[in-house]
């Protein structure tokens, strides 16, 4: 640590206080170079002050040259001596310093965003950085931070008048649609989305119009403007279906779930979800999509697939807590509680509600708190705990009034209606604020079909209690049944059928009473533990459970014949078994027998994710799967203590593993388990499971065959896109030249062509390295195989890996499907890596492995792939020098430089210039439909004397320009060769200044280092100067990072 001449009082100096006032403006670590730039203090003095801060425990050394404030809140309150104006100036200067220091990825955009958010005036480019930071925050489930970035960007962009700003505004607003806006101003949200829609219409961006319209449909619903909501919903789907993009339709289906769920149309919510569902559940990290998934879980439970819904609830809530979205998890558990109550799992609902600490209620909305108290009131009532039930109900009613006063739509899960009915029957203590007639009226006029249907049932029951005519009561029950049938809510419909059976009995119509009772029994008795009313049990008699299973098997067989895609059949098998057995989770694992020991690949699943099967909690299940595959027998595992509770619901109560056979060979395992309810994994049901396992095996074989056919078709398309079968028609038909240098080079090409040796082609830009590669391939034994070309300099370092190695579906944001890389496409043929000197060190390591073994993995994949290809590489750089500078791996260089071929520059083969000139003259005269032009000998001489720094490509462009400009029969040589050569260098007026040379030198270094100034691999290290000195020179010379392209990939 440096000596401190100021001793213990150093922290009282003005310089220290100023330095700390600057340091607290950095939310994360900061470098000494940045402090020097911002404080104008000498580096040596800054080091002394920083050491003082460490002694005072106000600063900490993170790594050499980088520090952080230890207690930011305390430091901000102590060092607040900078005015707001100066603070803004410092933030702007910080941005100027940082923008040249950081790379353009999301995490580094976060650093910039903390300063951008502190500024009152921003530009278009600042908004790009904010949106980039917002994307990264959103990917880390930091929604408040993400929304702050997006909202700031939208506020600025709406003030900028340009098409680019309008496009970015619409993109930012669309991103805001991924959040649930808990506590946000709904009026501001609607106005912002309406403005985005207008801009999307103006720019004729149809996909974005659909996405913004579906958001507005949901926002207007929350404002209780149901007509506007319906119009936007219709418009969104009309546009999406016209556009026809699968990803757009999939996104729209997810947001449409809310529209159907709020309307109580559970069957339609499930239909739109399943139409675009994935084979394996892939949960989002954003609150709105996760809330939509929770709504789907609730919908499954309400249409009678309770176990499937409960399993999905548990998986989603676990996921939300894991990624840091506890409020979404709490919302899901509240809905799960309602489902548990509906199937009489009162104790489980009580345990789940008891886990909610009242001290944490304040973090939730008033409406959410009201629902918690309401559910607790009903659970206490069902547990015969009337005093706490009434207390919770009174609290819920108070919160309901506050919620409605705030403009929130009223909802109650229907419990106020149930409690007010039991109050009418004198089963529940009278609560003055609860009125049955008002609750019925509220339900009937609700926009939700479920509440409407329930309201009509209670109105019928009340009319019957008050001795209204039976036809009137029957009419209300029929209306209730019609409404609930539309909704798809099976248990609610069953309750209406039960009341219908009673009314039919009362009217003496036993036949219709029996029909209604049977309709109710199918839904009620399908749920374990749900009793059928004693007064109606004589109407139904014993139900044939085997008949129901047989019907499901027949239905599945019919669906397999009708389904166009085998993937749909696989998913349907899982859903059918879940429905029949009452399992909560299901999956199909395919055996990879090439791996030792065998590996099990998840092919399809419901309520089970790829991440979960790799966790320790699933290892007992995985052992059972291995046992079933190894022994070829059904394996059932059960936990004897079946007391399902909230605390143990993450674990497994029971599971069944069924081996899948195809032509007497094990091909996979069918897996199902339960975490809440006991199941029917009984031995007598083994034949049923075996049947479905056989169907799954056939479906997987069919799906794999379809995938292979599709893969081969796609590969052929990719090969055609990237293949270079030889010289292109608009290029040279062969390598033109008669000079000794060219003959020597072509002789080497001929010798190496017949082998599979790796060839490294070197030479300056424009000499024709690609033509040499094409000539080499034409003479090789792989001439009729794929010739795949990759220009390594055309891809940023973040994308080159996915281009070369390919990627798996879901490997990163935007990876919607598996895509083969160039190594795969080149299998059997030749891979040409142009400008290989431009690849980064990380890719160099992976490339070395491929060259050594021929093996690689796709990005995001675990399976090792093999490719038989011949490699040709090319570069204009001096690789020897790059190796000595440790910018290129020496071991990789030796692998590439097996057979070097150097293409000579044009200035070293001047005898070829006349030949090339006549070749180009003939080529472009034919191209532009002109008669053959003659060229003057003096002009040929001028061409021969020119040094041609751009080589053959430059000569080609000069001749092309001349042919265009020539109008007579004689070729008119255009002005060319303005570059400084040795003759021109003697002219003092044309010689570049020292600053010009320095500017070009620094610019070249910055570009080579991707504008990284300091640190390992930075321009300062390359130029061997202090980073602060380099930053100063960059500013002095007016150098700025090129901004021609958006920072978005």
Buried (B, 14 or more C-beta within 10 A) or exposed (E): EEEBEBEEEBBEEEBBBBBBBBBBBBBEBBBBBBBBBBBEBEEEEBBBBBBBBBBBEBBEBEEEBBBBBBEBEEBBEBBEEBEEEEBBBBBBBBBBBBBBBBEBBBBBBBBBBBBBBBBEEBEBEBBBBBBBBBBBBBBBBBBEBBBBBBBBBBBBBBEBEEEEBBBBBBBBBBBBBBBBBBEEEBEEBBEBBBBBBBBBBEBEBBBBBBBBBBBBBBBBBBBEBEEBBBBBBEBBBEBBEEBEEEEBBBBBBBBBBBBBBBBBBBBBBBBBBBEBBEBBBEBBBBBBBBBBBBBBBBBBBBBBBBBBBBBBBBBBBBBBBEBEBEBBBBBBBBBBBBBBBBBBBBBBBBBBBEEBEEEEBEEBBBBBBBBBBBBBBBBBBBBEBEEBBBBBBBBBBBBBEEBBEEEBBBBBBBBBBBBBBBBBEEEBBEBEEBBBEEBBEBBBEBBBBBBBBBBBBBBBBBBBEEEBEBEEBBBBBBBBBBBBBBBBBBBBBBBBBBBBBBBBBEBEBEEBBBBBBBBBBBBBBBBBEBEBBEEBEEBBEEEEEEEEBEEBBEEBEEBBEEBEEBBBBBBBBBBBBBBBBBBBBBBBBBBEEEEEEBBBBBBBBBBBBEEBBEEEEBEBBBEBBBBBBEEEEBBBBBBEEEEBEBEBBBEBBBBBBBBBBBEEEBBBBBBBBBBBBBBBBEEEBBEBBBBBBBBBBBBBBBBBEBEEEEEEEBBEEBBEEBBBEBBEEEEBEEBBBEBEBBEEBBEBBEEBBEEBEBBBBBBBBBBBBBBBBBBBBBEBEBBEBBBBBBBBBEBEBEEBBBBBBBBBBBBEEEBEEBBBBBBBBBBEBBBBBBBBBBBBEEBBEBBBEBBEEBEBBBBBBEEEBEBEBBBBBBBBBEBEEBBEEEBBBEEBBEBBBBBEBBBBBBBEBBEBBBBBBBBBBBBBBEEEEBEEBEBEEEBBEEBBEBBBBBBBBBBBBBBBBBBBEBEEEEBBBBEBBEEEBEEEEEEEEEEEEEEEEBBEEBBEBBEBBBBBBBBEBBBBBBBEBBBBEBBEBBBEBEBEEEEEEBEEE
